[in-house]
């Protein structure tokens, strides 16, 4: 049996997703697989995070004679066990992971205007208090004159 490492198309219309698989070359593209070796998602925004491969299993299959297709050979060269883009892939995955855990910084500008608005409110009752006292005194003075 001739084994090929190739991509199996999955997903839905206009949203393709591929699994990298070891398959008998006589089977159809989306047919039965021997082993799944990773995946490739072309819609991921980070280019280097699109392919996730099991490098040790790919190395095993290639050691027993499996031949990769042209596209899979490029992915294996970049992201396989000794790939040339492994550092970039790790950095891209880290950036994607931080994006999901992002929390905005607490807003410090909003509480500052609140005390300023409260200060005139404190001054207003102080101004009203003497006015009320003068009204009370005025009310008492006519009563005293009678």
N, C-alpha and C positions, 0 to 999 in steps of 0.2 A: 504494500500500500504506500503510495506517494503522499506524504503529508505536506501541506502548505500552511504557512502562517498568513492569514488574510483577514479582511474586515467583513463582518456580518452587519448588514444594514438593519437598523431598528428605528424606533421613533414614530413620527407621524408625518403627514404631508407638510412640507416646508419647515420641518424641524427634525432634521436627520440626526441620528446618533449611531455610533458604530462600536461594536465589540471586536476586539482583536482576538482571533481564535486560531487554534490549531485544528485543521479540517482535512479530510480526505479530498484530494483535488478533483475527484470525480463527482463529488456531491455539489448540489446547487449552492449559490451564494448564501442563502438564508437557511440552508439545511442543517442537518445534525452535526454538532461539533464534537471533537474529541476532548478539548479543554479550552476554557476561556482564559486568555492571557492578559487582559487589560481592556481598556476602552478609550475611545476618541470622541470628544464632543466638540464639533466645530463652532458651536454657538457661544462658547465660553469667551468672555471679553479678553482675558489674559491669554496671549498666544502660547506661552510656554506652559500653561496649566491645562491645555486642552487634552493632552494624552497622558494617561496613567497606565503604566505597564508593569507587569511582574517580571522584572529582569532576570531573576534566577530561573524561572520556568521557561522563558524564551531561550535562554542560553542552553537549557537542557534539550529542548526540541531541536534547536539548530545543531547540537552536538550529535543527535541521532539521525540527522539527515533532512530535517524539515527545511524547505525553501520559502523565504518570505516573498510576498508580492512586492512590486516596486514601491508602492506607497507605504507598506508596512516596513520595508527595509529602511526607508527614510526615518520613520518614527523610531525604529529600533536603534538606528545610528545616533539619533538625538537623545532619546529617553530610555534606552535599554540599560543593561547592567552597568556598562562603562560608557554611558552616553556623553556626548559633547555638551549638552545643554542641561545637565542635571542641577547645577547650581542655579541657573536661571529659572528652572522649573520649581525648585524649592522656594526661591524668593517670590515667584508669582503666586504659588499656593499660600504663602504666608500673607501676602497682600490681600488675597481674596478672603482669607480667614479673618483678618482684622476688620475688613469692611463689614462683616456680619455682626461683629461685636462692638461696633462704633457707638459711643454714647456722647451726645453733645456736652460741652462744658456748661457748668451752671451759669446762669445769667446774673451778673452782678450789677448791671446798670439799672434794672427795674426798681430795686429797693431804694436807691438813692433819692429819686424824686419824691417818694412817699413821705419821708420826714420833713422835707421842705414844704410840702403841702400841709402837713400837720402843724407846722410852726405858726402859720397865720391863723389857723383855727384856734390855737392856744391864746394868741394875742386878742382875738375877737372877744372871747368871753371876758377877758380882763378889761377890755374897754367897755363892755356892756355892764359889768358889775358896778362901776362908779355911776353909770347912768341910772341904774336901778336904785342905787343908794340915794341919789339926788332926788329921784321921784318920791321915794319913801319919806325923805326929809321934807320935801315940799308938801306932801300930804299931811305930815304931822304939824307943820308950821301953821297952816290955816286952822287946824283943829285947836291948836294952842291959843290962837288969837281969838277964837270965839269964846 
